[in-house]
Amino acid sequence: MLSAPETAALPVRPAPRSRLDRGDWTARAAAHAERADALTAEHRARQARGEKHPVRDFLFTYYGYKPGLLRRWHPGAGVALEDAAERAGWRWYSPVAAAPGSGDAGSSRSRGPALAPDAAVFAADKPELAALVQTMLVRTAARPGQFGCFGLHEWAMVYRAPEHRHPVPLRLGQAGTDAVVEAGDLRCTHIDAFRFFTPEAVPRNRLAPTRDTQPQLEQPGCLHAGMDVYKWAMKLGPLVPGELLLDAFELARDIRVLDMEAAPYDLSDWGVVPVRIETAEGKAEYVRRQRGFAERGNALRQRILDAWLG
């Protein structure tokens, strides 16, 4: 949780930062919905058939955000939508004064209210969440990335385990998987990966992440921290432009692919080609792609902060 001075730094915006007329914002909302539908089409088709995919369905099952939430476009904090009567009453939206020259009570054309997502209303309604999200975005981006984990967090989740979270065979078998863990160096910094380690793997990790230490340990090289950019964007709701939310979703989707390519599972039935992190070549590929995701994640963190706090 942030200290009182940090929390107080959250902005109050009495006037809109910019405005979109109805034609512009409804066009953007329609384009956003079309893009979101394309991103979720395969998942929705599998749901209709009662099928599951161990890689592609993760973002919907783990984070719990339904495809419909991705379809809902918002302009971002302080961006006023002209003639937006249908959004009256939407959470964290506030009315703003009409634009000069846009008509008045005596106008022959009836106009709806101008509304804008309001960062101050969000901060007042969810002060602890606002402080947490700001902390995680700012502090994670400010730290140097760590690139020596080689995705061993997934291996630690099945280390010496008679039963596994995923009903998928291990590429190297149990003994071979255990040997990779024992020859490696567990240095996981992310609580939401570490909490799934087997009891035998826990003392092998360099750190013991907790929820309380998350703001101190999160760093941009972590794949799970990169996926969580999508979570933070979703939690901010209308304060994040819809296009930016989908960019964060795409990053999380791409990271999840590497996460499972580098995992110990045999996912060949789903067309997954492994990144064999038990080899020098596999480690090098993992780090190269990990660095790219760290750069994308930090760019998105800054874009979210700019859209939210200005």
NULUM-730197 format. One record per residue (C-alpha): residue number from 1; residue in three letters; x, y, z. Coordinates in steps of 0.25 Angstrom, whole numbers, plus 5000, padded with zeros to 4 digits. Layout:
site num=NUM | residuo=ALA | x=X | y=Y | z=Z .
...
END
This chain:
site num=1 | residuo=MET | x=5000 | y=5000 | z=5000 .
site num=2 | residuo=LEU | x=5005 | y=5014 | z=4997 .
site num=3 | residuo=SER | x=5008 | y=5024 | z=5008 .
site num=4 | residuo=ALA | x=4998 | y=5036 | z=5010 .
site num=5 | residuo=PRO | x=5007 | y=5046 | z=5001 .
site num=6 | residuo=GLU | x=5007 | y=5036 | z=4990 .
site num=7 | residuo=THR | x=4992 | y=5033 | z=4990 .
site num=8 | residuo=ALA | x=4990 | y=5048 | z=4991 .
site num=9 | residuo=ALA | x=4997 | y=5050 | z=4978 .
site num=10 | residuo=LEU | x=4986 | y=5044 | z=4970 .
site num=11 | residuo=PRO | x=4980 | y=5055 | z=4961 .
site num=12 | residuo=VAL | x=4967 | y=5062 | z=4961 .
site num=13 | residuo=ARG | x=4962 | y=5066 | z=4947 .
site num=14 | residuo=PRO | x=4951 | y=5077 | z=4948 .
site num=15 | residuo=ALA | x=4951 | y=5079 | z=4933 .
site num=16 | residuo=PRO | x=4953 | y=5068 | z=4922 .
site num=17 | residuo=ARG | x=4966 | y=5066 | z=4916 .
site num=18 | residuo=SER | x=4960 | y=5065 | z=4902 .
site num=19 | residuo=ARG | x=4947 | y=5062 | z=4895 .
site num=20 | residuo=LEU | x=4942 | y=5053 | z=4885 .
site num=21 | residuo=ASP | x=4929 | y=5056 | z=4877 .
site num=22 | residuo=ARG | x=4919 | y=5045 | z=4876 .
site num=23 | residuo=GLY | x=4923 | y=5040 | z=4862 .
site num=24 | residuo=ASP | x=4937 | y=5039 | z=4866 .
site num=25 | residuo=TRP | x=4935 | y=5031 | z=4879 .
site num=26 | residuo=THR | x=4925 | y=5022 | z=4874 .
site num=27 | residuo=ALA | x=4934 | y=5018 | z=4862 .
site num=28 | residuo=ARG | x=4945 | y=5015 | z=4871 .
site num=29 | residuo=ALA | x=4936 | y=5007 | z=4880 .
site num=30 | residuo=ALA | x=4931 | y=4999 | z=4868 .
site num=31 | residuo=ALA | x=4945 | y=4996 | z=4863 .
site num=32 | residuo=HIS | x=4950 | y=4992 | z=4877 .
site num=33 | residuo=ALA | x=4938 | y=4982 | z=4878 .
site num=34 | residuo=GLU | x=4942 | y=4976 | z=4865 .
site num=35 | residuo=ARG | x=4957 | y=4975 | z=4869 .
site num=36 | residuo=ALA | x=4953 | y=4969 | z=4883 .
site num=37 | residuo=ASP | x=4943 | y=4959 | z=4876 .
site num=38 | residuo=ALA | x=4955 | y=4954 | z=4867 .
site num=39 | residuo=LEU | x=4964 | y=4952 | z=4879 .
site num=40 | residuo=THR | x=4954 | y=4944 | z=4886 .
site num=41 | residuo=ALA | x=4947 | y=4936 | z=4875 .
site num=42 | residuo=GLU | x=4955 | y=4923 | z=4877 .
site num=43 | residuo=HIS | x=4952 | y=4923 | z=4892 .
site num=44 | residuo=ARG | x=4938 | y=4926 | z=4890 .
site num=45 | residuo=ALA | x=4937 | y=4915 | z=4879 .
site num=46 | residuo=ARG | x=4943 | y=4905 | z=4889 .
site num=47 | residuo=GLN | x=4934 | y=4909 | z=4900 .
site num=48 | residuo=ALA | x=4922 | y=4906 | z=4890 .
site num=49 | residuo=ARG | x=4928 | y=4892 | z=4887 .
site num=50 | residuo=GLY | x=4931 | y=4889 | z=4902 .
site num=51 | residuo=GLU | x=4946 | y=4889 | z=4899 .
site num=52 | residuo=LYS | x=4958 | y=4894 | z=4906 .
site num=53 | residuo=HIS | x=4972 | y=4898 | z=4902 .
site num=54 | residuo=PRO | x=4983 | y=4898 | z=4913 .
site num=55 | residuo=VAL | x=4990 | y=4910 | z=4907 .
site num=56 | residuo=ARG | x=4980 | y=4919 | z=4900 .
site num=57 | residuo=ASP | x=4969 | y=4918 | z=4911 .
site num=58 | residuo=PHE | x=4978 | y=4922 | z=4922 .
site num=59 | residuo=LEU | x=4976 | y=4937 | z=4922 .
site num=60 | residuo=PHE | x=4961 | y=4935 | z=4923 .
site num=61 | residuo=THR | x=4961 | y=4925 | z=4934 .
site num=62 | residuo=TYR | x=4973 | y=4930 | z=4942 .
site num=63 | residuo=TYR | x=4969 | y=4945 | z=4942 .
site num=64 | residuo=GLY | x=4954 | y=4942 | z=4941 .
site num=65 | residuo=TYR | x=4951 | y=4953 | z=4932 .
site num=66 | residuo=LYS | x=4940 | y=4949 | z=4921 .
site num=67 | residuo=PRO | x=4941 | y=4952 | z=4907 .
site num=68 | residuo=GLY | x=4930 | y=4962 | z=4908 .
site num=69 | residuo=LEU | x=4938 | y=4971 | z=4917 .
site num=70 | residuo=LEU | x=4949 | y=4972 | z=4906 .
site num=71 | residuo=ARG | x=4938 | y=4977 | z=4896 .
site num=72 | residuo=ARG | x=4934 | y=4989 | z=4904 .
site num=73 | residuo=TRP | x=4942 | y=5001 | z=4899 .
site num=74 | residuo=HIS | x=4946 | y=5013 | z=4908 .
site num=75 | residuo=PRO | x=4953 | y=5026 | z=4904 .
site num=76 | residuo=GLY | x=4962 | y=5027 | z=4916 .
site num=77 | residuo=ALA | x=4962 | y=5036 | z=4928 .
site num=78 | residuo=GLY | x=4958 | y=5051 | z=4926 .
site num=79 | residuo=VAL | x=4954 | y=5048 | z=4911 .
site num=80 | residuo=ALA | x=4940 | y=5054 | z=4909 .
site num=81 | residuo=LEU | x=4930 | y=5047 | z=4901 .
site num=82 | residuo=GLU | x=4920 | y=5056 | z=4895 .
site num=83 | residuo=ASP | x=4905 | y=5053 | z=4893 .
site num=84 | residuo=ALA | x=4907 | y=5040 | z=4902 .
site num=85 | residuo=ALA | x=4894 | y=5038 | z=4909 .
site num=86 | residuo=GLU | x=4895 | y=5023 | z=4908 .
site num=87 | residuo=ARG | x=4907 | y=5024 | z=4918 .
site num=88 | residuo=ALA | x=4900 | y=5032 | z=4928 .
site num=89 | residuo=GLY | x=4901 | y=5024 | z=4941 .
site num=90 | residuo=TRP | x=4913 | y=5016 | z=4936 .
site num=91 | residuo=ARG | x=4923 | y=5014 | z=4948 .
site num=92 | residuo=TRP | x=4934 | y=5024 | z=4949 .
site num=93 | residuo=TYR | x=4928 | y=5033 | z=4939 .
site num=94 | residuo=SER | x=4925 | y=5048 | z=4942 .
site num=95 | residuo=PRO | x=4918 | y=5058 | z=4934 .
site num=96 | residuo=VAL | x=4926 | y=5070 | z=4929 .
site num=97 | residuo=ALA | x=4922 | y=5083 | z=4923 .
site num=98 | residuo=ALA | x=4918 | y=5084 | z=4909 .
site num=99 | residuo=ALA | x=4928 | y=5088 | z=4899 .
site num=100 | residuo=PRO | x=4927 | y=5103 | z=4895 .
site num=101 | residuo=GLY | x=4918 | y=5105 | z=4883 .
site num=102 | residuo=SER | x=4912 | y=5091 | z=4884 .
site num=103 | residuo=GLY | x=4898 | y=5096 | z=4887 .
site num=104 | residuo=ASP | x=4890 | y=5100 | z=4899 .
site num=105 | residuo=ALA | x=4876 | y=5099 | z=4905 .
site num=106 | residuo=GLY | x=4870 | y=5107 | z=4894 .
site num=107 | residuo=SER | x=4876 | y=5099 | z=4882 .
site num=108 | residuo=SER | x=4867 | y=5092 | z=4873 .
site num=109 | residuo=ARG | x=4875 | y=5079 | z=4874 .
site num=110 | residuo=SER | x=4874 | y=5071 | z=4886 .
site num=111 | residuo=ARG | x=4888 | y=5067 | z=4891 .
site num=112 | residuo=GLY | x=4891 | y=5056 | z=4902 .
site num=113 | residuo=PRO | x=4901 | y=5059 | z=4913 .
site num=114 | residuo=ALA | x=4916 | y=5059 | z=4911 .
site num=115 | residuo=LEU | x=4923 | y=5049 | z=4920 .
site num=116 | residuo=ALA | x=4937 | y=5045 | z=4924 .
site num=117 | residuo=PRO | x=4944 | y=5034 | z=4932 .
site num=118 | residuo=ASP | x=4948 | y=5041 | z=4945 .
site num=119 | residuo=ALA | x=4961 | y=5037 | z=4951 .
site num=120 | residuo=ALA | x=4957 | y=5045 | z=4964 .
site num=121 | residuo=VAL | x=4944 | y=5038 | z=4966 .
site num=122 | residuo=PHE | x=4952 | y=5024 | z=4964 .
site num=123 | residuo=ALA | x=4962 | y=5028 | z=4974 .
site num=124 | residuo=ALA | x=4951 | y=5032 | z=4984 .
site num=125 | residuo=ASP | x=4943 | y=5020 | z=4982 .
site num=126 | residuo=LYS | x=4955 | y=5010 | z=4982 .
site num=127 | residuo=PRO | x=4967 | y=5017 | z=4989 .
site num=128 | residuo=GLU | x=4974 | y=5004 | z=4993 .
site num=129 | residuo=LEU | x=4973 | y=4999 | z=4979 .
site num=130 | residuo=ALA | x=4977 | y=5012 | z=4972 .
site num=131 | residuo=ALA | x=4990 | y=5012 | z=4981 .
site num=132 | residuo=LEU | x=4993 | y=4998 | z=4979 .
site num=133 | residuo=VAL | x=4992 | y=4999 | z=4963 .
site num=134 | residuo=GLN | x=5000 | y=5011 | z=4963 .
site num=135 | residuo=THR | x=5011 | y=5005 | z=4972 .
site num=136 | residuo=MET | x=5012 | y=4992 | z=4964 .
site num=137 | residuo=LEU | x=5013 | y=5000 | z=4950 .
site num=138 | residuo=VAL | x=5023 | y=5010 | z=4955 .
site num=139 | residuo=ARG | x=5032 | y=5001 | z=4963 .
site num=140 | residuo=THR | x=5032 | y=4989 | z=4954 .
site num=141 | residuo=ALA | x=5036 | y=4998 | z=4942 .
site num=142 | residuo=ALA | x=5047 | y=5005 | z=4950 .
site num=143 | residuo=ARG | x=5054 | y=4992 | z=4954 .
site num=144 | residuo=PRO | x=5064 | y=4985 | z=4945 .
site num=145 | residuo=GLY | x=5059 | y=4973 | z=4938 .
site num=146 | residuo=GLN | x=5064 | y=4959 | z=4943 .
site num=147 | residuo=PHE | x=5067 | y=4949 | z=4932 .
site num=148 | residuo=GLY | x=5073 | y=4937 | z=4939 .
site num=149 | residuo=CYS | x=5060 | y=4929 | z=4943 .
site num=150 | residuo=PHE | x=5059 | y=4922 | z=4930 .
site num=151 | residuo=GLY | x=5044 | y=4919 | z=4933 .
site num=152 | residuo=LEU | x=5047 | y=4909 | z=4944 .
site num=153 | residuo=HIS | x=5035 | y=4913 | z=4952 .
site num=154 | residuo=GLU | x=5027 | y=4904 | z=4944 .
site num=155 | residuo=TRP | x=5036 | y=4892 | z=4946 .
site num=156 | residuo=ALA | x=5036 | y=4895 | z=4961 .
site num=157 | residuo=MET | x=5021 | y=4894 | z=4961 .
site num=158 | residuo=VAL | x=5023 | y=4879 | z=4958 .
site num=159 | residuo=TYR | x=5036 | y=4876 | z=4965 .
site num=160 | residuo=ARG | x=5035 | y=4862 | z=4972 .
site num=161 | residuo=ALA | x=5020 | y=4863 | z=4971 .
site num=162 | residuo=PRO | x=5012 | y=4850 | z=4969 .
site num=163 | residuo=GLU | x=5000 | y=4858 | z=4964 .
site num=164 | residuo=HIS | x=5001 | y=4871 | z=4955 .
site num=165 | residuo=ARG | x=4992 | y=4883 | z=4953 .
site num=166 | residuo=HIS | x=4990 | y=4880 | z=4938 .
site num=167 | residuo=PRO | x=4986 | y=4866 | z=4933 .
site num=168 | residuo=VAL | x=4997 | y=4867 | z=4923 .
site num=169 | residuo=PRO | x=5010 | y=4857 | z=4922 .
site num=170 | residuo=LEU | x=5024 | y=4863 | z=4925 .
site num=171 | residuo=ARG | x=5033 | y=4864 | z=4913 .
site num=172 | residuo=LEU | x=5045 | y=4858 | z=4921 .
site num=173 | residuo=GLY | x=5037 | y=4849 | z=4931 .
site num=174 | residuo=GLN | x=5037 | y=4852 | z=4946 .
site num=175 | residuo=ALA | x=5051 | y=4848 | z=4948 .
site num=176 | residuo=GLY | x=5056 | y=4856 | z=4937 .
site num=177 | residuo=THR | x=5048 | y=4868 | z=4941 .
site num=178 | residuo=ASP | x=5053 | y=4867 | z=4955 .
site num=179 | residuo=ALA | x=5067 | y=4866 | z=4950 .
site num=180 | residuo=VAL | x=5066 | y=4880 | z=4943 .
site num=181 | residuo=VAL | x=5060 | y=4886 | z=4955 .
site num=182 | residuo=GLU | x=5072 | y=4881 | z=4963 .
site num=183 | residuo=ALA | x=5082 | y=4885 | z=4953 .
site num=184 | residuo=GLY | x=5076 | y=4899 | z=4952 .
site num=185 | residuo=ASP | x=5075 | y=4912 | z=4960 .
site num=186 | residuo=LEU | x=5061 | y=4915 | z=4965 .
site num=187 | residuo=ARG | x=5060 | y=4930 | z=4966 .
site num=188 | residuo=CYS | x=5045 | y=4933 | z=4964 .
site num=189 | residuo=THR | x=5041 | y=4947 | z=4969 .
site num=190 | residuo=HIS | x=5026 | y=4946 | z=4966 .
site num=191 | residuo=ILE | x=5016 | y=4942 | z=4978 .
site num=192 | residuo=ASP | x=5006 | y=4936 | z=4968 .
site num=193 | residuo=ALA | x=5016 | y=4927 | z=4962 .
site num=194 | residuo=PHE | x=5023 | y=4923 | z=4975 .
site num=195 | residuo=ARG | x=5010 | y=4920 | z=4982 .
site num=196 | residuo=PHE | x=5008 | y=4908 | z=4973 .
site num=197 | residuo=PHE | x=5022 | y=4902 | z=4976 .
site num=198 | residuo=THR | x=5022 | y=4888 | z=4982 .
site num=199 | residuo=PRO | x=5026 | y=4888 | z=4996 .
site num=200 | residuo=GLU | x=5039 | y=4881 | z=4992 .
site num=201 | residuo=ALA | x=5042 | y=4892 | z=4982 .
site num=202 | residuo=VAL | x=5040 | y=4904 | z=4992 .
site num=203 | residuo=PRO | x=5053 | y=4904 | z=5000 .
site num=204 | residuo=ARG | x=5060 | y=4903 | z=4986 .
site num=205 | residuo=ASN | x=5056 | y=4917 | z=4982 .
site num=206 | residuo=ARG | x=5065 | y=4928 | z=4985 .
site num=207 | residuo=LEU | x=5054 | y=4937 | z=4991 .
site num=208 | residuo=ALA | x=5041 | y=4934 | z=4998 .
site num=209 | residuo=PRO | x=5031 | y=4944 | z=4991 .
site num=210 | residuo=THR | x=5018 | y=4948 | z=4999 .
site num=211 | residuo=ARG | x=5007 | y=4957 | z=4995 .
site num=212 | residuo=ASP | x=5012 | y=4967 | z=5005 .
site num=213 | residuo=THR | x=5026 | y=4967 | z=4998 .
site num=214 | residuo=GLN | x=5020 | y=4968 | z=4984 .
site num=215 | residuo=PRO | x=5023 | y=4983 | z=4982 .
site num=216 | residuo=GLN | x=5037 | y=4981 | z=4986 .
site num=217 | residuo=LEU | x=5040 | y=4969 | z=4977 .
site num=218 | residuo=GLU | x=5032 | y=4971 | z=4964 .
site num=219 | residuo=GLN | x=5042 | y=4973 | z=4953 .
site num=220 | residuo=PRO | x=5039 | y=4974 | z=4938 .
site num=221 | residuo=GLY | x=5047 | y=4962 | z=4933 .
site num=222 | residuo=CYS | x=5037 | y=4953 | z=4940 .
site num=223 | residuo=LEU | x=5027 | y=4947 | z=4930 .
site num=224 | residuo=HIS | x=5016 | y=4947 | z=4940 .
site num=225 | residuo=ALA | x=5018 | y=4961 | z=4944 .
site num=226 | residuo=GLY | x=5017 | y=4964 | z=4929 .
site num=227 | residuo=MET | x=5004 | y=4957 | z=4928 .
site num=228 | residuo=ASP | x=4999 | y=4964 | z=4940 .
site num=229 | residuo=VAL | x=4999 | y=4977 | z=4932 .
site num=230 | residuo=TYR | x=4986 | y=4973 | z=4926 .
site num=231 | residuo=LYS | x=4981 | y=4970 | z=4940 .
site num=232 | residuo=TRP | x=4984 | y=4984 | z=4945 .
site num=233 | residuo=ALA | x=4979 | y=4991 | z=4932 .
site num=234 | residuo=MET | x=4966 | y=4983 | z=4934 .
site num=235 | residuo=LYS | x=4965 | y=4987 | z=4949 .
site num=236 | residuo=LEU | x=4965 | y=5002 | z=4944 .
site num=237 | residuo=GLY | x=4953 | y=5000 | z=4936 .
site num=238 | residuo=PRO | x=4949 | y=5012 | z=4928 .
site num=239 | residuo=LEU | x=4962 | y=5020 | z=4932 .
site num=240 | residuo=VAL | x=4969 | y=5012 | z=4921 .
site num=241 | residuo=PRO | x=4966 | y=5014 | z=4907 .
site num=242 | residuo=GLY | x=4960 | y=5001 | z=4900 .
site num=243 | residuo=GLU | x=4971 | y=5000 | z=4890 .
site num=244 | residuo=LEU | x=4982 | y=5000 | z=4901 .
site num=245 | residuo=LEU | x=4974 | y=4989 | z=4909 .
site num=246 | residuo=LEU | x=4975 | y=4980 | z=4896 .
site num=247 | residuo=ASP | x=4989 | y=4983 | z=4894 .
site num=248 | residuo=ALA | x=4992 | y=4978 | z=4909 .
site num=249 | residuo=PHE | x=4983 | y=4966 | z=4906 .
site num=250 | residuo=GLU | x=4991 | y=4963 | z=4893 .
site num=251 | residuo=LEU | x=5004 | y=4964 | z=4902 .
site num=252 | residuo=ALA | x=4999 | y=4954 | z=4912 .
site num=253 | residuo=ARG | x=4994 | y=4945 | z=4901 .
site num=254 | residuo=ASP | x=5008 | y=4945 | z=4895 .
site num=255 | residuo=ILE | x=5015 | y=4943 | z=4908 .
site num=256 | residuo=ARG | x=5006 | y=4931 | z=4912 .
site num=257 | residuo=VAL | x=5011 | y=4924 | z=4899 .
site num=258 | residuo=LEU | x=5025 | y=4925 | z=4903 .
site num=259 | residuo=ASP | x=5022 | y=4921 | z=4918 .
site num=260 | residuo=MET | x=5016 | y=4908 | z=4913 .
site num=261 | residuo=GLU | x=5026 | y=4906 | z=4902 .
site num=262 | residuo=ALA | x=5037 | y=4906 | z=4913 .
site num=263 | residuo=ALA | x=5029 | y=4898 | z=4922 .
site num=264 | residuo=PRO | x=5032 | y=4883 | z=4925 .
site num=265 | residuo=TYR | x=5019 | y=4878 | z=4919 .
site num=266 | residuo=ASP | x=5018 | y=4871 | z=4906 .
site num=267 | residuo=LEU | x=5008 | y=4880 | z=4899 .
site num=268 | residuo=SER | x=5010 | y=4874 | z=4885 .
site num=269 | residuo=ASP | x=4995 | y=4870 | z=4884 .
site num=270 | residuo=TRP | x=4992 | y=4885 | z=4884 .
site num=271 | residuo=GLY | x=5003 | y=4888 | z=4874 .
site num=272 | residuo=VAL | x=5013 | y=4894 | z=4884 .
site num=273 | residuo=VAL | x=5027 | y=4893 | z=4880 .
site num=274 | residuo=PRO | x=5036 | y=4893 | z=4893 .
site num=275 | residuo=VAL | x=5046 | y=4903 | z=4896 .
site num=276 | residuo=ARG | x=5056 | y=4893 | z=4903 .
site num=277 | residuo=ILE | x=5061 | y=4902 | z=4914 .
site num=278 | residuo=GLU | x=5069 | y=4890 | z=4919 .
site num=279 | residuo=THR | x=5079 | y=4893 | z=4908 .
site num=280 | residuo=ALA | x=5088 | y=4905 | z=4905 .
site num=281 | residuo=GLU | x=5081 | y=4908 | z=4892 .
site num=282 | residuo=GLY | x=5067 | y=4907 | z=4899 .
site num=283 | residuo=LYS | x=5072 | y=4917 | z=4910 .
site num=284 | residuo=ALA | x=5077 | y=4927 | z=4900 .
site num=285 | residuo=GLU | x=5064 | y=4927 | z=4892 .
site num=286 | residuo=TYR | x=5056 | y=4928 | z=4905 .
site num=287 | residuo=VAL | x=5064 | y=4940 | z=4910 .
site num=288 | residuo=ARG | x=5064 | y=4947 | z=4896 .
site num=289 | residuo=ARG | x=5048 | y=4946 | z=4896 .
site num=290 | residuo=GLN | x=5047 | y=4950 | z=4911 .
site num=291 | residuo=ARG | x=5055 | y=4963 | z=4908 .
site num=292 | residuo=GLY | x=5045 | y=4966 | z=4897 .
site num=293 | residuo=PHE | x=5034 | y=4964 | z=4906 .
site num=294 | residuo=ALA | x=5040 | y=4973 | z=4917 .
site num=295 | residuo=GLU | x=5042 | y=4984 | z=4907 .
site num=296 | residuo=ARG | x=5027 | y=4983 | z=4903 .
site num=297 | residuo=GLY | x=5022 | y=4982 | z=4917 .
site num=298 | residuo=ASN | x=5029 | y=4994 | z=4922 .
site num=299 | residuo=ALA | x=5024 | y=5002 | z=4910 .
site num=300 | residuo=LEU | x=5010 | y=4998 | z=4913 .
site num=301 | residuo=ARG | x=5012 | y=5001 | z=4928 .
site num=302 | residuo=GLN | x=5016 | y=5015 | z=4924 .
site num=303 | residuo=ARG | x=5005 | y=5017 | z=4914 .
site num=304 | residuo=ILE | x=4995 | y=5013 | z=4925 .
site num=305 | residuo=LEU | x=5000 | y=5023 | z=4935 .
site num=306 | residuo=ASP | x=5000 | y=5034 | z=4924 .
site num=307 | residuo=ALA | x=4986 | y=5031 | z=4921 .
site num=308 | residuo=TRP | x=4981 | y=5030 | z=4935 .
site num=309 | residuo=LEU | x=4990 | y=5040 | z=4943 .
site num=310 | residuo=GLY | x=4994 | y=5049 | z=4931 .
END
